[in-house]
Amino acid sequence: MSLLLEKRYPDFAEFERDFSIFLKDKFGPGFYVSKVQKSDLRVKCKVATSIPEVIDDSKTGERLVKFHNFDPVFIADVSILPKGVRVTLPNRDSAYEELKALMQTTTLRSEGALLRTLHERLVHIPLVDTALTPIREIVKRLHSEKEVLLKDVAQVRGKEKALRYLSFLQGLELVRKTNGDRYVPGIAFFAHEAKFLKEDGLYDAILAQVLQQGYHYLAQYLRLSQIVPFIRVSNSYFLPARIVRRLLYMRKDDFKSKYSNYYGRPKTVHRLFEYVDQVRRVRVFDPDERDFIVGDRRLFNRYIETPLALP
């Protein structure tokens, strides 16, 4: 099946009159032409869409509707021919794939802002701490022995994984490679070391930096997928709260709906709310509020002041 559609009009006047109607019929009522760029015989039409998001406050019963604009979703190529006008544009499936990617980018940008806000708390979740154990082991050895050898890490993790961990830490300037396969503390490591007298405080601070700056690398390339659910659970609350610029009170059904909107249906609802409880224990969500899911106010205030950016 072709990924492109072709639509013809007898003249440019009819194109201008009817193309917007065609977009709404073919792609949905939210699609519209946002910008037209003309040259002698060609026209480029930026096609955008506006999608409503419903956000409910379960405690007050208030319903808020926010429209998200995605501009452009695609560009329609308009050719002015001797006998009429030809419009070439993506088919519906291709357009919606692009729209899905744009929506996912918004979710990822929120995750990036959120990680810069709550990374210091997430490292205290037992599963996250376990996932970061290989990093913690390297950090401890650097602190106590002032160096770490590739062969020592490889003995426990295997050479391929050892190289990935050390290269990752080198990219964050937490380690620096010297002669052969010897690694010593890097600039960022010394910066942390100067701030903390107690070892646990040092380790937690470095792991928080690792989580903040390297979350997607950890999840995708080091296969530490245990971390992912906690970021997603947190974002399913904080992103809609950011949109309305205030703390929300969410019942479980409303929370599950938001999670599904951003990430798809959870594998099991029971497991989803186990993650919620673990996030609540480290005060990302208010631990004193049991009837609703509510974000920690100080975290929320920091998060909404943090610019959205890809992590």
N, C-alpha and C positions, 0 to 999 in steps of 0.2 A: 504494500500500500504506500502511495506517495506521501511524503511528509509535507508536501506543499498543496495549497489550494489555489485555484485560479478563478477569478471572477471578472466578467466583462460587462462594460457599459457602452451604450451607443455614443455618448459624448461626455465631456468633462462635467458639464452642468448636472447631468443625471448622477454621475459619480458623487459629486459633492452633496447632492440631495439625499441619496439612498445608501451610501456606504455605512453611515452610522447605524442605520436600521439593520443592515446586513450583519454588522458586528454583534449587535445585541441578539439577533435571531440565532446566529451561528455559535457564538461563544458564551453568551449570557448577558443579563441586563446591566451588569456593572462595567462592561467594556465600552470604551469610548476613544475617540481620536484626541490625543493630548497636544500634538504638535505636527505641523505640516511644513516640510522643507521642499521648496520648488526650484527646479532648474528648467531649461528650455523644454525638454521632452520627457523629463522624469520627475516624479514626485515621491518623496519618502514620508510616510505617515507613521508617527509613533503611536502605538496603541497601548493604552493603559487600562487598568481596572481599579475599581474601588470595592473593597470587601468589608462588610460589617462584622464586628466582633461584639457579642453580647457578654457583658460582665455583670454577674449578680453578687450582691452582698447578702449572704444568707441570714444575717442577724437583723438587718434593717428592712430587708425585703426590697431594697432599691435595685432597679435594673438600669444599667448604663450601656449605651451603644456607641462604640468607637469605630469610625471608618478608617481603614488602612488603604492608602493609595500605593499601587505598584506601577511605576512609570519609568521606562516602558516595559511591557511584557514581551512585545515583539514589534518589529517594524514591517509594515506593508510596503511593497515596492510597486509603484504605479507608473505604468508606461503609457505615454500618449502616442497612439498609433494613427496612421492615415485614416483608418476606419474604426474609430472608437477608442476605448480605454481598457487596458488590461491591468488587473490587480493580482499580484502574487503575494501570498502570505502563508504562514504555517497552518497546518490543519489543527483541528481542535485538540487532539491528543498532544501534539507537540507544544501547543500554546499552554496547555495546562501543566505539562511537565516543567516548562520554564517558570510558570507561576508558582508551582510547588517549590522549585529551587529558590526563588525570591523570598517566599515565606519562610523557608528553612534558614535562610541567611539572617532574617530578623531574629529568629529564635537563637541562632548561634551568637549573634552580636549581644543579645541579652545575657547569654551564658558567660561571655567574656567579661562583661561588666560585673556580673554576679560573682565570678571567681575572684576578681580583684577586691571584692567586698568581704566574702565569707570564707576564703581559703584557710584562714587561721583556725576556724572552728571545724571545718570539714576533716582536717587531719586527725581529729580526736574521735571520729567514728571508727569503731574497731575494724570493720571491713576495709575502709580506706587506709587505715594504718597498716593492716596486713598487706594490702596491695603495694604499699610503698616500702615494705621491708627491705627489698634489695637495695634501694636508694639509701635507706637508713644505715644499713650495714657498711656501705661505702663511706658515708659521712662519718660514722663512728671511727672507722679505721683512719681516715684522714685526720680526725681530731686527735686521736691518741698517738698515732705513729708518724703523722705529718707526710705520709705517702701511702699509695696503694698500687700494687702491681697487678697487671692484667691477669697473670696466671693465678693469683690468689682469688680473684673474683670468678674467673673461669672454672676454678676447681669446684665451686658450689653451683654456679649458674650455667656453665657451658660457655665456650669461647664466643659464640655468636651473640648470645644475650649479653655477656660481659662487655663486649665491644659496643653494643647498642646503648647500654646504661652509661658507660664512660663517655662515649661520644655525645650523648644527650646532655650530661652534666658539663661537659666541656663547652657546649654551645651556650649554656647558661652562665659560663665563667665561674662555675663552682669548683672545677678542677682544671689543671693545666698539664698538658703532656710534656714530659722532658725526655731524657735519654731513653731510647728503646720503648719499652712498654711500661714505663714508670709514670705515675700521675701524682701530682702534688696539689695542695690547695690553690684555688684560683682567687682572683680579686674579690668576687662576690662572697666566697667562703670567709675570707679575712674580714670583710665588712660585717658579716653576721657575728663572727667570733668576738669582735670588739664590743658588741652590744650585750652579750650574754655571759654571765659568770657561771651559771649552772648548765650542765651538759644537756639536760632535757629541753631547756628553753632554746638552746642552740639548735638541737636536732629538729624541734618542731618548727622553728623559724625557717630553716632551710627547706624542710619538706613542704611548708606552706608556699615558699617561693616556687618550688618544683611544681606543685599542683597548680598554682596561679598561672605560671608562664608556659607550662608544658602539658596541660591537661589533654589536649587532643592528640599530641604525640604519644603520651602515655597510653591512651585508650586505643589508638589505631596501630602504632608501631611496636610498642612494648607489650601490647595485648593485656593491659591492666583494666579489663572491662568492668571490674568490681566497682570502679569509681563512678562510672557513667550514671547509674540510677539515682545517685544522691544529687548530682548536678541537675538532672532532669526533674526530679521531684521538687527541688528548691525553685527552679525556674518556672515550673507550672503554677506556682503561687506568685512569685515576685514579678514576672513579666506582666500579667494582667493588673497587678497592683501598681506597677510603674505607669501603665497606660492611663489609669484613672488618678494617679498621683496621690494615692492614700492607701492606708492599710485596709485590707478586706477581711471579712469574716466568712470563711468558706466551710460549708458542710461537705461531707465526704462525696456526695453525688456531684456537687458542683466542681470539686477539686478533680475528681476522676474525669469529668467532661473536659476540663481545661487540659489535663495531661494528654487525653486522647486527641484533642485538637492540635497540639503541638508535636506529639511524638507517635501518634497511633495508639491503638488499644494496648493496654498493659497485658503481659502474658497471664498474670493472675492478679485479681484485685487484692487478695489477701497479702501477697508479697509487696504490692504497691504501698499499702498502708503500714507494712513493717518498715519500709524505707522512710516513710513519713515519721514514724515514731523515733527512728534513730536520728533523723535530722532534728527532731524536736528536743531530744536529749542533749544535743550540743548547742541548743539555744539559737538555732537558725529560725525555728518556729517557737512561739511563746510556749514554754513548758507548763505554765500555769493555766493555760486555756485548753480544756479537754473537749468542750462541746463543738468547737470550731477549729479550723486550721488558720492560724494568724501569725504573720511574720514578726520577728523581733523588731521593735521600733527603731532602735539605734542602727541596726544593720540596714533596715529599709531606707532610712534617711541618708545613709552613706551611698547606698546603691543608686538611688534616684539622682544623686549628684555626680555619679560616675558616667562619663560618656560611653555610649554604645560603641563597641569595636570588636572585631573578631579576636578571640583569644589566641 
